[in-house]
Amino acid sequence: MDASALFYILLVVLTVGFALIVQNQAYVPVYLRGRYPAYWDRRRARNFAAEVVIYGLLAGVSACRVAIGADYWVYWANFQLIAQDRHVSYEIGFCLVVKLMQAIFGPGTYRTIFFLFSVLTVFFFLKALHDQACWYAASLYLLLAGGYYFSSMHSVRYYFALAIALFCAKYVIRGEYGKFVLWILLAATFHKSVLLVLPVYLFARALAQVHWKGWHYAALGALAAAIILGQGLWQRIPLWKKVIFYFYPFYENSAFDQGRISWANVAKCLGVLALGILCWRSGLGEEEPGEEVGKAHAEPGEAARASLLEGGKPREGAVGPYSLERLADRFYFTLNLGGLLVYTCGSFIPEVSRVGYYFIIFQVILIPNLLRRMKAGLFKNLCTIASLGAFAVYFVEFLRRAYDDSVRLLPYLEWIFH
């Protein structure tokens, strides 16, 4: 690894260091309900200042890049075609934004277009963490070490849509389905793969609110076993690839159509599954009678108590036996199970991670939430070290692969001094 890899590591250390200032746990129960306190106390002001610094660092590094990502110059060439009103295989929303930027800055512009999508993608990623992540520093660390942020410098349109999907999941959780659908339709004008989340997230939300009984687990286990054991049969059904290649005809018989299994992502899903089972009672099961919303997240102090009061009654937004916070984590956990099925049984899907990331991106919120709810002690400390350490190992491997011609995220170059 060269100095560029060390620069990425320094960026992670620096931003996570600022994230340790952010104490968001008292406010997330309020944000999940769509309420934002009208007052500013000292804690909330510190949070805001730290998040602004984090946003400036991450958006700045992404926005100032040049020749980063295997498709950087592919985008550049297509920007020229768009300026000439020629056909490109990009969605209409992306093309319109490119045309608008070219009208403002000139037909040869391209850095300003990358700049715009960088600042917007980072904004939606961090806004999602602000509204949904109770342990902000750990969630930011997983977002960075998991490669999602750095990969957004590679696949511009896809990661912009992924960031919006992560951001607007809160609307599904609290039942504001109209807002969710509108946001996803907007994102689909930049990358149509995001349309997948419309049925998937709604179905996951419905499963998350079910009061599970023994036969539910048995039926779900039987279904999963049938899918896994019978995948050789149903993968031969021609309908699947016909649908995929209808939307992405250029993937057929390409380098992406190789049927590889992403074992790293399978391991992530299995790890989260194991953690969820260990934390079922404290993090995912039914709450004890009288348990207050936000109790697991709130710290002593006036700011925490005032924030919870601002959010309304303790059970406001509850669905059956679950508070909105518990429902959110069950929603993320359900999507993780879906991601496990996608990665184990969907290897025939070209670029399967383009599908799988819509399921597993919520690991960056779920893992810290589950860890925080565990009973304090040696076992919790071991689980925390194992989870954060596993992502550190993944990040090192990610950096090693970032030099490949098919990725080209390293070495890092920027247009300020180059």
C-alpha positions in Angstrom: 0.0 0.0 0.0 1.2 3.5 -0.8 0.5 6.9 0.8 -3.0 7.0 -0.8 -4.1 4.0 1.2 -2.7 5.6 4.3 -4.7 8.7 3.4 -7.9 6.7 3.3 -7.1 5.2 6.6 -6.3 8.6 8.1 -9.6 9.9 6.7 -11.5 7.0 8.5 -9.6 7.7 11.8 -10.2 11.4 11.6 -13.9 11.3 10.8 -14.7 8.6 13.3 -12.8 10.6 15.9 -15.1 13.5 15.3 -18.0 11.1 15.3 -17.2 10.2 18.9 -18.4 13.7 19.8 -21.8 13.0 18.4 -24.2 11.7 21.1 -27.2 11.0 19.0 -28.9 8.2 21.0 -31.4 10.5 22.8 -32.6 12.1 19.6 -33.0 9.2 17.3 -36.3 8.1 18.8 -37.6 11.6 18.1 -36.2 11.7 14.6 -37.7 8.3 13.7 -41.1 9.8 14.4 -40.5 12.7 12.1 -40.2 15.2 14.9 -37.3 17.6 15.3 -36.9 19.5 18.6 -37.4 23.3 18.2 -34.8 24.1 20.8 -31.0 23.8 20.6 -29.3 22.5 23.7 -25.5 22.2 24.2 -25.4 18.5 23.2 -27.4 19.0 20.0 -25.1 22.0 19.0 -22.0 19.8 19.5 -23.5 17.1 17.5 -24.3 19.5 14.6 -20.8 21.0 14.6 -19.1 17.6 14.6 -21.4 16.3 11.8 -20.7 19.4 9.7 -16.9 18.7 10.0 -17.4 15.0 9.1 -19.5 16.0 6.1 -16.9 18.5 4.9 -14.1 16.0 5.1 -16.0 13.2 3.3 -17.7 15.3 0.7 -14.4 17.2 0.1 -12.4 14.1 -0.5 -15.0 12.6 -2.9 -15.7 15.9 -4.7 -12.1 16.8 -5.4 -11.1 13.4 -6.9 -10.0 13.0 -10.5 -9.5 9.8 -12.5 -10.7 7.8 -9.5 -12.9 4.8 -10.3 -12.7 2.4 -13.3 -15.7 4.2 -14.8 -14.5 7.8 -14.3 -13.4 8.3 -17.9 -16.4 6.3 -19.1 -18.6 8.9 -17.5 -16.5 11.6 -19.0 -17.0 10.2 -22.5 -20.7 9.9 -22.0 -21.0 13.4 -20.7 -19.6 14.5 -24.1 -22.3 12.3 -25.8 -25.0 13.9 -23.7 -23.8 17.3 -24.7 -24.2 16.3 -28.3 -27.7 14.9 -27.6 -26.6 11.4 -28.5 -28.0 8.3 -26.9 -26.4 6.9 -23.7 -27.5 4.1 -21.4 -28.2 6.4 -18.5 -31.5 7.2 -16.8 -33.4 10.4 -17.7 -32.9 12.1 -14.4 -29.1 11.7 -14.5 -29.0 13.0 -18.1 -31.1 16.0 -17.3 -28.8 16.9 -14.4 -25.8 16.6 -16.7 -27.5 18.8 -19.3 -28.3 21.4 -16.7 -24.7 21.4 -15.4 -23.4 21.7 -18.9 -25.8 24.6 -19.6 -24.4 26.4 -16.5 -20.7 25.6 -16.7 -20.2 24.8 -20.4 -20.4 21.6 -22.5 -17.0 20.4 -21.5 -17.6 20.4 -17.8 -17.2 17.1 -15.9 -15.6 17.9 -12.6 -18.5 20.0 -11.4 -20.9 17.1 -12.2 -18.8 14.7 -10.1 -18.6 17.4 -7.4 -22.4 17.7 -7.4 -23.1 14.0 -7.0 -20.4 13.6 -4.4 -21.8 16.2 -2.1 -25.3 14.9 -2.6 -24.4 11.2 -2.0 -22.4 12.0 1.1 -25.3 14.1 2.4 -27.9 11.3 2.0 -25.5 8.8 3.7 -24.9 11.0 6.6 -28.5 12.2 6.9 -29.6 8.6 7.2 -27.1 8.0 10.0 -28.2 11.2 11.7 -31.9 10.2 11.7 -31.5 6.4 12.3 -28.2 5.5 14.0 -28.2 5.6 17.8 -24.4 4.8 18.0 -23.3 7.4 15.4 -19.6 6.8 15.6 -19.8 3.0 15.1 -22.3 3.4 12.3 -20.0 5.9 10.5 -17.1 3.5 11.0 -19.0 0.6 9.4 -20.1 2.8 6.5 -16.5 3.7 5.8 -14.8 0.4 6.6 -17.5 -1.5 4.7 -16.4 0.3 1.6 -19.7 2.0 0.8 -18.5 5.5 1.0 -15.2 4.9 -1.0 -17.1 2.8 -3.6 -19.4 5.8 -4.2 -16.4 7.3 -6.0 -16.6 4.4 -8.4 -20.3 3.9 -9.4 -21.7 7.4 -9.2 -25.3 6.8 -10.2 -25.8 3.5 -8.3 -24.4 4.8 -4.9 -26.5 7.9 -5.2 -29.6 5.7 -5.5 -28.3 3.5 -2.7 -27.8 6.5 -0.4 -31.4 7.7 -1.1 -32.7 4.1 -0.3 -30.8 4.2 3.1 -32.1 7.7 3.8 -35.8 7.1 3.0 -36.1 3.8 4.9 -37.3 5.9 7.8 -40.5 6.6 5.9 -41.2 2.9 5.5 -40.6 2.3 9.2 -43.0 5.0 10.4 -45.6 4.1 7.7 -45.3 7.2 5.5 -45.4 5.1 2.3 -46.3 8.0 0.0 -43.0 9.8 0.8 -41.1 6.6 0.4 -42.5 5.8 -3.0 -41.9 9.3 -4.3 -38.2 9.3 -3.1 -37.6 5.9 -4.7 -39.2 7.0 -8.0 -36.9 10.0 -7.9 -33.9 7.8 -7.3 -35.0 5.5 -10.1 -34.5 8.3 -12.6 -30.8 8.1 -11.7 -30.4 4.3 -11.4 -33.4 2.1 -12.1 -32.2 -0.8 -10.0 -33.5 1.0 -6.9 -37.1 0.2 -8.0 -36.4 -3.3 -6.4 -36.7 -1.8 -3.0 -40.4 -0.8 -3.5 -41.7 -4.3 -3.0 -38.8 -5.5 -0.9 -38.9 -2.8 1.8 -42.6 -2.9 2.1 -42.6 -6.7 2.5 -39.8 -6.5 5.0 -41.7 -3.9 7.0 -44.8 -6.2 7.0 -42.7 -9.1 8.3 -41.0 -7.0 10.9 -44.2 -6.1 12.6 -45.5 -9.7 12.8 -45.8 -11.2 16.2 -43.8 -14.4 15.4 -44.9 -17.7 16.7 -43.3 -21.1 16.5 -44.9 -22.1 13.3 -43.8 -18.9 11.6 -40.1 -19.7 12.3 -40.7 -23.3 11.0 -42.3 -22.0 7.8 -39.6 -19.4 7.2 -36.9 -22.0 7.8 -38.5 -24.4 5.5 -38.9 -21.8 2.8 -35.2 -20.7 3.1 -34.1 -24.3 3.0 -36.2 -24.9 -0.1 -34.7 -21.9 -1.8 -31.1 -22.8 -0.9 -31.4 -26.6 -1.6 -33.5 -26.1 -4.7 -31.6 -23.2 -6.3 -30.1 -25.3 -9.0 -33.7 -26.0 -10.2 -35.3 -22.6 -10.0 -32.2 -20.8 -11.3 -32.7 -22.6 -14.6 -36.1 -20.9 -15.0 -35.4 -18.5 -17.9 -37.8 -15.8 -16.6 -35.2 -14.5 -14.0 -32.5 -13.6 -16.5 -35.1 -12.4 -19.0 -36.2 -9.8 -16.5 -32.6 -8.8 -15.6 -31.4 -8.5 -19.1 -34.5 -6.6 -20.1 -33.4 -3.8 -17.9 -29.6 -4.3 -18.4 -29.1 -6.0 -21.8 -25.4 -5.0 -21.9 -24.7 -7.3 -18.9 -25.6 -10.5 -20.9 -22.5 -12.6 -21.6 -20.3 -9.7 -20.2 -17.6 -10.0 -17.6 -20.2 -9.3 -15.0 -22.3 -12.4 -16.0 -20.0 -15.0 -14.3 -22.2 -16.4 -11.5 -19.7 -15.7 -8.7 -20.7 -15.9 -5.1 -19.6 -13.0 -2.8 -18.4 -15.0 0.1 -17.4 -11.8 2.0 -21.0 -10.6 2.0 -22.3 -14.0 2.8 -20.0 -13.9 5.9 -21.3 -10.5 6.8 -24.9 -11.6 6.7 -24.2 -14.7 8.7 -22.3 -12.7 11.3 -25.3 -10.3 11.7 -27.7 -13.3 11.8 -25.6 -14.7 14.7 -25.5 -11.4 16.5 -29.2 -11.0 16.1 -29.9 -14.4 17.6 -27.5 -13.6 20.6 -29.3 -10.2 21.1 -32.8 -11.4 20.3 -34.4 -10.7 23.7 -32.7 -7.3 24.2 -32.7 -6.0 20.7 -35.3 -7.8 18.4 -37.9 -9.6 20.5 -41.0 -8.3 22.2 -40.4 -5.5 24.7 -41.1 -6.0 28.3 -44.4 -4.5 29.5 -43.9 -0.9 30.5 -40.6 -0.6 28.7 -40.2 3.0 27.6 -39.4 4.1 24.1 -35.7 5.1 23.9 -34.9 3.7 27.3 -32.2 1.5 25.9 -30.6 4.5 24.1 -31.1 7.4 26.5 -28.4 8.6 28.8 -29.0 10.5 32.0 -29.3 14.2 31.7 -31.7 17.0 30.8 -30.9 16.8 27.1 -32.0 13.1 26.8 -35.1 13.6 28.9 -36.1 16.7 27.1 -35.6 15.0 23.7 -37.7 12.1 24.7 -40.5 14.3 26.0 -40.4 16.2 22.7 -41.0 12.9 20.9 -44.4 12.5 22.5 -45.9 9.6 24.5 -43.7 6.6 25.3 -45.6 4.3 22.9 -46.3 6.8 20.2 -45.8 5.2 16.8 -45.7 1.7 18.3 -46.8 -1.2 16.1 -48.4 -4.0 18.1 -45.9 -5.2 20.7 -43.0 -3.2 19.2 -41.9 0.4 19.7 -40.9 2.2 16.5 -37.2 1.8 17.5 -37.6 -2.0 17.9 -39.6 -2.2 14.7 -36.8 -0.4 12.9 -34.2 -2.9 14.0 -36.5 -5.8 13.1 -36.9 -4.3 9.7 -33.1 -4.0 9.2 -32.7 -7.6 10.5 -35.3 -8.9 8.1 -33.5 -7.2 5.2 -30.3 -8.9 6.3 -32.0 -12.3 6.0 -33.1 -11.3 2.5 -29.6 -10.3 1.7 -28.3 -13.7 2.9 -30.7 -15.4 0.5 -29.7 -13.1 -2.4 -26.0 -13.7 -1.9 -26.3 -17.5 -1.4 -28.9 -18.1 -4.1 -28.6 -15.2 -6.5 -25.1 -15.8 -7.8 -26.6 -16.0 -11.3 -27.5 -12.3 -11.1 -24.9 -10.2 -12.9 -23.3 -7.8 -10.4 -25.3 -9.4 -7.6 -24.0 -6.8 -5.1 -26.0 -4.2 -7.0 -29.0 -6.0 -5.6 -27.6 -7.2 -2.4 -26.4 -3.8 -1.1 -30.0 -2.6 -1.0 -30.6 -5.4 1.6 -27.4 -5.3 3.7 -26.5 -1.5 3.7 -28.6 -1.3 6.9 -26.0 -3.5 8.7 -24.2 -0.2 9.4 -27.1 0.8 11.7 -28.3 -2.5 13.0 -25.0 -3.9 14.3 -24.2 -0.9 16.6 -27.9 -0.8 17.7 -27.7 -4.5 18.8 -24.3 -4.1 20.4 -25.5 -1.1 22.5 -28.5 -3.1 23.8 -26.5 -6.0 25.1 -26.0 -6.3 28.8 -22.7 -4.7 29.9 -19.9 -7.1 30.5 -17.2 -9.2 29.0 -19.4 -10.9 26.4 -20.6 -7.5 25.1 -17.0 -6.3 24.9 -16.0 -9.4 23.0 -18.9 -9.1 20.5 -18.1 -5.4 20.0 -14.4 -6.1 19.4 -15.2 -9.0 17.0 -17.7 -6.9 15.0 -15.5 -3.8 14.6 -12.4 -5.9 14.1 -14.1 -8.0 11.3 -14.8 -4.7 9.4 -11.3 -3.6 10.0 -10.0 -6.8 8.3 -12.5 -6.3 5.5 -11.3 -2.7 5.0 -7.7 -3.7 4.7 -8.7 -6.3 2.0 -10.9 -3.6 0.3 -7.9 -1.3 0.1 -5.7 -4.0 -1.3 -8.2 -4.6 -4.1 -8.7 -0.9 -4.7 -5.7 -0.9 -6.9 -7.2 -3.3 -9.4 -8.0 -2.0 -12.9 -11.6 -3.0 -12.4 -11.9 -0.8 -9.3 -9.1 1.8 -9.5 -10.0 3.7 -6.3 -6.3 3.9 -5.5 -4.0 5.7 -5.8 -6.0 8.8 -4.9 -5.7 11.8 -7.1 -7.4 15.2 -6.8 -7.7 18.2 -9.1 -6.6 20.8 -6.7 -2.8 20.1 -6.9 -2.8 17.7 -9.9 
